[in-house]
Each structure stands twice: as structure tokens, then as C-alpha cells.
Amino acid sequence: MLPLPQFADQYLNSRIVTEHFKVGVKLQKGADDFADIGAIEIAVRELMHGEQGRAVRRRARALKEEAARSVAEGGSSYNALHAFIQVARTTHTHT
């Protein structure tokens, strides 16, 4: 990902993508608060061919595998959803 936040929660989302999950390279803003073509070229080249890009791809693969385990039978998301369904089936609200 190449986030370039402009307003509201995009700044936080950009930091989450680039600093927490480490699956993106932040674009540098130009004088007009937009990325110029040079900044985009540098970031794309880094993602495609640079060490940071290789690290981003490794991290994205790891997150993909973690998510797959979570939703597979016995995974945390799988178990949480099934527990919710059980509660919903056994809880009756009469009005």
C-alpha cells in the first residue's frame, strides 16, 4: 500500500498500515499536500524492487496466513463466531 492521507481518520489509518502492520510505504507529500510524480515513482520502485518492499510482502504473507488460521475451523475468529451463534440461538427475547 502507498497511503497518502488527506483528512480525518486517513492519518491514523496510514500510520496503522505503515508503522503497526508494516504493509505499506508512506508517500511523501509535495508542496501542495499531494504526492508528486517523483515521490510516487520512488515509492513504487521501493515497493517493487527495494528491501522495504520485500519486507512489506513478507509481512503481508504472514498476516494472510494468520488470518487464514483465525477463520479456519478451530481458529479464534471461527470459535468466536460459533460461540456468538450459540448464544443467539439460546437467548430468546420476548416482547
ABEGO torsion letter per residue (X at the ends): XBBBBABEAAAAAAAAAAAAAGABBBBBBBAAGBBBAAAAAAAAAAAAABAAAAAAAAAAAAAAAAAAAAABBGBAAAAAAAAAAAAAAABBBBX
